[in-house]
Amino acid sequence: MSLLALSLSLLACDGGEIALDDTGPETDTDTDTDADTDADSDTDTDTDTDRSGDLTFLIDGDWEGGALTLTYFDFGQDEPATGAVMHAEAVTGSTQTVTVVGPSDDELTEIDPEQFPGLTAAYYISAVHLDKDGDAEIDSDEQVVGVGTHFAVYLENVPADLVAFGLADGWNALAFVEGQDFPDIGDVDALDLPLSLYPVDSISVGGTYGGSHDLHQTRFATLAGPMFEGGAVDELLIDEAGAETWSWSISEAPPEDHFMDVDGQYAALELPMAYLDNDQSGGFTGGDSPTSVACYDGLPALLWYSPGTSDVLYAWYATSFGLNFGWQAILIDDSGEGGPAQLDETQRQSLAFDESCQLGGE
């Protein structure tokens, strides 16, 4: 059962108080005569083929030079995927109404034949990207800077029980919120589209040292992502003498050799660590001994830099987890529960090096 099917099932039942009415209002259908067949057929044809409608977006942020797209979204059996772009046009203001043609027949999928017979849906992600060439289409060198908070969802054959909760045949706005049984039903005349994915150019982190090793032998550094896999880099982003309190301000992108492929995306990972300078070289070498990583609330912290993406699906993932592009600090949680947690400004200044905090836990 898909996420939408499960959510709508709970919505229809509402804790057992409302049951799905399979009988529906059949009176009009039963009383149709054969003489009306041709007229009914014409009406049905028009209804089936005309799925157009107006959607109004509230675009929050610097939209100059941007274009708005609606891209088909498929939850899939194993993992989500995106399909064709249904609509694309230049952004002309912070409030923008677009007229869309609607889904094709093959984009409409049946939600749950047993629970909701005949109910079909097509989902679309709304996004704004920086349109360098002015054609409104997303090219590989054009960055997505915002994704809508709700899916634009086209529904057909909505049962009466779901109509009572605000769903309707035609265009709807739905968001699936973690921890909520029911989808959040939005307004197609006021679809929020925050431009929250502009890259963050700088980051500051800091904290304390609570380790047992002599600070005179201890240094702090950032271990670059390729080094996790046995690779090498020309220079570390940070490599300095240890201190009881520490603070780093980073205002530039990592060096090119720090970047790597991370789940299909081009990004740089920087792991703050404390180490013993065994050879007293004044810098991290293969003969030195890492002693701990920087943690917040018992979980290792990782600095992450991504220059942005033209991939609407990846941008949607980032937005879903509250992440951004450019610099950010996230926690590494090996429990597998939920996604990465981004640290806010106060938390980023409250990191700690001590031996109780190790990558992968004790």
C-alpha positions as CSV (number, residue, x, y, z in Angstrom):
1,M,0.0,0.0,0.0
2,S,1.4,3.4,-0.9
3,L,1.9,6.3,1.6
4,L,-1.1,8.1,0.1
5,A,-3.3,5.0,0.3
6,L,-2.4,4.4,3.9
7,S,-3.0,8.0,4.8
8,L,-6.3,8.2,3.0
9,S,-7.4,5.0,4.6
10,L,-6.7,6.4,8.0
11,L,-8.4,9.6,7.0
12,A,-11.5,7.8,5.8
13,C,-11.7,5.7,9.0
14,D,-10.7,8.6,11.3
15,G,-10.2,6.3,14.2
16,G,-13.1,4.0,13.3
17,E,-15.8,6.7,13.4
18,I,-16.2,7.0,9.6
19,A,-16.2,4.0,7.3
20,L,-15.7,4.1,3.6
21,D,-19.0,4.0,1.8
22,D,-18.6,1.7,-1.1
23,T,-22.2,2.2,-2.2
24,G,-21.9,5.9,-3.0
25,P,-24.6,8.0,-4.5
26,E,-25.9,5.7,-7.2
27,T,-29.4,7.1,-7.8
28,D,-28.4,9.3,-10.8
29,T,-26.5,6.4,-12.5
30,D,-29.3,3.9,-12.0
31,T,-32.0,6.2,-13.5
32,D,-30.0,7.0,-16.7
33,T,-31.9,5.8,-19.8
34,D,-30.4,4.3,-22.9
35,A,-31.6,7.3,-24.8
36,D,-29.0,9.4,-22.8
37,T,-26.1,7.2,-23.7
38,D,-24.6,9.4,-26.5
39,A,-24.9,12.6,-24.4
40,D,-23.4,10.9,-21.4
41,S,-20.5,9.6,-23.6
42,D,-19.7,13.1,-24.8
43,T,-19.7,14.4,-21.2
44,D,-17.5,11.6,-20.0
45,T,-15.0,12.2,-22.8
46,D,-14.7,15.9,-22.0
47,T,-14.3,15.1,-18.3
48,D,-11.6,12.5,-18.9
49,T,-9.6,14.6,-21.3
50,D,-9.8,18.1,-19.7
51,R,-7.7,17.9,-16.6
52,S,-6.4,21.4,-16.7
53,G,-6.6,23.8,-13.8
54,D,-5.0,26.8,-12.1
55,L,-2.5,26.6,-9.3
56,T,-1.3,29.6,-7.3
57,F,2.2,29.6,-5.8
58,L,3.4,31.9,-3.0
59,I,7.2,32.2,-3.7
60,D,9.2,33.3,-0.7
61,G,12.7,34.5,-1.5
62,D,14.7,36.0,-4.3
63,W,12.9,34.7,-7.4
64,E,14.6,37.0,-10.0
65,G,15.9,35.0,-12.9
66,G,14.0,31.9,-11.8
67,A,11.7,29.5,-13.5
68,L,8.9,27.4,-12.0
69,T,8.4,23.8,-12.9
70,L,6.0,21.0,-12.0
71,T,7.6,17.5,-12.3
72,Y,5.8,14.2,-12.2
73,F,6.6,12.3,-9.0
74,D,6.3,8.5,-8.5
75,F,6.5,7.0,-5.0
76,G,7.4,3.7,-6.6
77,Q,7.5,0.2,-5.1
78,D,11.1,0.5,-3.8
79,E,12.0,4.2,-3.9
80,P,10.7,7.5,-5.3
81,A,11.5,8.7,-8.8
82,T,10.7,11.6,-11.0
83,G,9.4,11.7,-14.5
84,A,8.5,14.2,-17.1
85,V,8.1,18.0,-16.5
86,M,4.5,18.8,-17.0
87,H,4.8,22.6,-16.8
88,A,7.6,25.2,-17.0
89,E,7.5,28.9,-17.1
90,A,9.5,32.0,-15.9
91,V,8.7,33.3,-12.5
92,T,7.3,36.8,-12.7
93,G,6.4,37.6,-9.1
94,S,6.2,36.4,-5.6
95,T,2.6,35.3,-6.2
96,Q,2.2,33.3,-9.4
97,T,-0.8,31.5,-10.9
98,V,-0.1,28.9,-13.5
99,T,-2.5,27.1,-15.8
100,V,-1.5,23.4,-16.1
101,V,-2.8,20.9,-18.7
102,G,-3.0,18.1,-16.1
103,P,-1.7,14.5,-16.1
104,S,-1.7,12.1,-19.0
105,D,-3.5,8.8,-18.7
106,D,-0.4,6.9,-17.9
107,E,0.6,9.2,-15.1
108,L,-2.7,8.5,-13.2
109,T,-2.2,5.5,-11.0
110,E,-4.8,3.7,-8.9
111,I,-4.3,4.3,-5.2
112,D,-5.7,1.1,-3.7
113,P,-8.2,-0.9,-5.7
114,E,-9.6,-2.7,-2.6
115,Q,-9.9,0.3,-0.2
116,F,-10.6,3.0,-2.8
117,P,-11.8,1.4,-6.1
118,G,-11.4,3.7,-9.0
119,L,-9.5,6.4,-7.1
120,T,-6.5,7.5,-9.1
121,A,-3.8,10.1,-8.5
122,A,-0.9,11.9,-10.1
123,Y,1.6,13.7,-8.0
124,Y,3.8,16.7,-9.0
125,I,6.7,18.4,-7.3
126,S,6.8,22.2,-7.7
127,A,10.3,23.8,-7.8
128,V,12.1,27.0,-8.8
129,H,15.5,26.9,-10.4
130,L,17.9,29.6,-11.6
131,D,17.2,29.7,-15.3
132,K,20.5,30.8,-16.9
133,D,19.4,30.4,-20.6
134,G,15.8,31.7,-20.2
135,D,14.1,28.6,-21.6
136,A,12.3,27.7,-18.3
137,E,13.6,24.1,-18.6
138,I,16.0,22.7,-15.9
139,D,19.4,22.1,-17.4
140,S,22.3,20.3,-15.7
141,D,24.1,23.5,-14.9
142,E,21.0,25.2,-13.4
143,Q,20.4,25.0,-9.7
144,V,17.1,24.3,-8.0
145,V,16.7,26.9,-5.2
146,G,13.3,25.9,-3.8
147,V,10.8,23.1,-3.6
148,G,7.1,23.4,-2.7
149,T,5.9,22.3,0.7
150,H,3.0,20.4,-0.8
151,F,2.6,18.1,-3.7
152,A,0.2,19.3,-6.4
153,V,-2.0,16.2,-6.7
154,Y,-4.6,15.5,-9.4
155,L,-7.3,13.1,-8.2
156,E,-10.1,11.3,-10.0
157,N,-13.1,9.4,-8.5
158,V,-12.7,10.7,-5.0
159,P,-15.2,8.9,-2.7
160,A,-17.7,10.9,-0.7
161,D,-16.0,10.1,2.6
162,L,-12.8,11.8,1.4
163,V,-14.6,14.7,-0.1
164,A,-15.9,15.4,3.4
165,F,-12.3,16.0,4.5
166,G,-11.5,18.5,1.8
167,L,-10.3,16.3,-1.1
168,A,-12.0,16.7,-4.5
169,D,-11.8,15.5,-8.1
170,G,-9.3,17.6,-9.8
171,W,-6.3,19.5,-8.3
172,N,-5.5,19.2,-4.6
173,A,-2.5,20.0,-2.4
174,L,-1.1,17.3,-0.1
175,A,1.9,17.1,2.2
176,F,3.0,14.0,4.1
177,V,4.4,15.1,7.5
178,E,6.5,12.8,9.7
179,G,4.6,11.8,12.8
180,Q,1.2,12.6,11.3
181,D,-1.2,9.8,10.4
182,F,-3.1,12.0,7.9
183,P,-1.7,14.1,5.0
184,D,-1.9,17.8,5.4
185,I,-4.4,19.2,3.0
186,G,-3.3,22.5,1.6
187,D,-4.9,25.1,-0.7
188,V,-4.2,25.0,-4.5
189,D,-4.8,28.8,-4.4
190,A,-1.9,29.3,-1.9
191,L,0.8,26.8,-2.4
192,D,3.9,27.7,-0.4
193,L,7.2,27.5,-2.3
194,P,10.1,28.8,-0.1
195,L,13.4,29.4,-1.9
196,S,15.4,27.8,0.9
197,L,18.1,26.0,-1.1
198,Y,20.4,28.9,-2.1
199,P,23.9,27.7,-1.0
200,V,25.2,28.9,2.3
201,D,28.6,30.4,1.7
202,S,30.1,30.2,5.2
203,I,29.8,28.3,8.4
204,S,31.1,28.7,12.0
205,V,31.6,25.8,14.4
206,G,33.2,25.5,17.8
207,G,33.1,24.0,21.3
208,T,35.3,22.5,23.9
209,Y,38.0,19.8,24.5
210,G,37.3,17.3,27.2
211,G,39.7,14.6,26.3
212,S,42.3,12.9,28.6
213,H,45.3,13.5,26.4
214,D,47.8,16.3,26.9
215,L,46.8,19.3,24.8
216,H,50.4,20.0,24.0
217,Q,50.4,16.8,22.0
218,T,46.9,17.2,20.6
219,R,45.8,18.8,17.4
220,F,42.4,19.4,15.8
221,A,41.7,18.9,12.1
222,T,39.0,18.1,9.6
223,L,39.4,14.7,7.8
224,A,38.3,15.0,4.2
225,G,35.8,12.5,2.7
226,P,38.2,10.8,0.2
227,M,40.5,9.9,3.2
228,F,37.6,7.8,4.6
229,E,38.2,5.5,1.6
230,G,41.9,5.4,1.7
231,G,42.4,8.4,-0.6
232,A,44.6,11.4,-0.1
233,V,44.2,15.2,-0.4
234,D,46.8,17.9,-0.9
235,E,45.8,19.9,2.2
236,L,43.3,19.6,5.1
237,L,40.7,22.3,5.5
238,I,41.5,22.7,9.2
239,D,44.7,21.5,11.0
240,E,45.6,23.5,14.1
241,A,46.9,23.1,17.7
242,G,44.4,21.9,20.2
243,A,42.9,24.1,22.9
244,E,40.3,23.9,25.7
245,T,37.9,26.0,23.7
246,W,38.0,26.2,19.9
247,S,36.2,28.0,17.1
248,W,36.4,27.7,13.3
249,S,35.0,30.0,10.7
250,I,35.0,28.7,7.1
251,S,34.1,31.1,4.4
252,E,35.1,29.3,1.2
253,A,34.3,26.0,-0.6
254,P,36.6,23.0,0.1
255,P,39.4,22.3,-2.3
256,E,38.5,20.4,-5.5
257,D,40.2,17.2,-4.3
258,H,37.9,17.0,-1.2
259,F,34.8,16.4,-3.4
260,M,33.5,13.0,-4.1
261,D,30.3,11.2,-5.2
262,V,27.9,10.9,-2.4
263,D,24.8,8.9,-3.4
264,G,25.0,10.3,-6.9
265,Q,25.7,13.9,-5.8
266,Y,28.9,16.0,-5.9
267,A,29.7,16.9,-2.3
268,A,32.6,17.4,0.1
269,L,32.5,15.8,3.6
270,E,34.7,17.2,6.4
271,L,34.9,15.2,9.7
272,P,36.2,17.3,12.7
273,M,38.6,15.2,14.8
274,A,41.2,15.4,17.5
275,Y,44.5,13.5,17.1
276,L,47.8,13.0,18.8
277,D,50.7,14.5,16.8
278,N,53.0,11.5,17.4
279,D,55.7,12.6,15.0
280,Q,55.5,16.2,16.2
281,S,55.3,17.3,12.6
282,G,52.8,20.0,13.3
283,G,50.3,18.4,10.9
284,F,48.3,15.3,10.4
285,T,50.3,12.3,8.9
286,G,49.8,8.6,8.6
287,G,51.7,8.0,11.8
288,D,49.4,10.1,14.0
289,S,46.6,8.8,16.2
290,P,43.0,10.1,16.0
291,T,41.5,10.2,19.5
292,S,38.0,11.4,19.0
293,V,35.6,13.2,16.8
294,A,33.5,16.3,17.6
295,C,30.1,15.4,18.9
296,Y,26.8,17.1,19.9
297,D,24.5,15.3,22.3
298,G,26.6,12.1,21.9
299,L,26.5,11.9,18.1
300,P,29.4,12.7,15.8
301,A,29.1,15.9,13.8
302,L,30.0,16.2,10.1
303,L,30.5,19.3,8.0
304,W,29.0,18.9,4.6
305,Y,29.4,21.1,1.5
306,S,27.2,20.6,-1.6
307,P,27.4,23.2,-4.4
308,G,23.7,22.6,-5.3
309,T,21.8,20.4,-7.6
310,S,19.7,20.5,-10.8
311,D,18.0,17.3,-9.6
312,V,14.4,18.0,-8.4
313,L,14.2,14.7,-6.6
314,Y,17.4,15.3,-4.6
315,A,16.3,18.9,-3.8
316,W,13.0,17.4,-2.6
317,Y,14.9,15.0,-0.3
318,A,17.0,17.9,1.1
319,T,13.9,20.0,1.8
320,S,12.2,17.0,3.4
321,F,15.1,16.6,5.9
322,G,15.4,20.3,6.5
323,L,18.8,20.5,4.8
324,N,20.3,23.1,2.5
325,F,23.1,23.4,0.0
326,G,26.5,25.1,0.5
327,W,27.8,24.5,4.1
328,Q,25.9,22.8,6.8
329,A,26.7,20.7,9.9
330,I,24.8,17.5,10.4
331,L,24.8,14.7,13.0
332,I,25.8,11.1,12.1
333,D,23.2,8.7,13.5
334,D,24.0,5.0,12.9
335,S,20.7,3.9,14.3
336,G,19.0,4.2,11.0
337,E,16.1,6.1,12.5
338,G,15.0,9.1,10.4
339,G,17.3,11.2,8.2
340,P,20.3,13.4,9.0
341,A,19.7,16.1,11.6
342,Q,21.0,19.6,10.8
343,L,22.6,21.6,13.6
344,D,21.5,25.2,14.2
345,E,23.9,28.0,15.0
346,T,23.8,27.5,18.8
347,Q,24.3,23.8,18.5
348,R,27.2,24.3,16.1
349,Q,29.0,26.3,18.8
350,S,28.4,23.5,21.4
351,L,30.5,20.6,20.0
352,A,32.9,18.6,22.2
353,F,36.0,16.5,21.6
354,D,36.3,13.7,24.1
355,E,37.1,10.0,24.0
356,S,33.6,9.0,24.8
357,C,32.6,10.2,21.3
358,Q,33.8,8.0,18.5
359,L,32.7,7.5,14.9
360,G,30.4,4.4,15.0
361,G,30.0,4.6,18.8
362,E,31.7,2.5,21.4
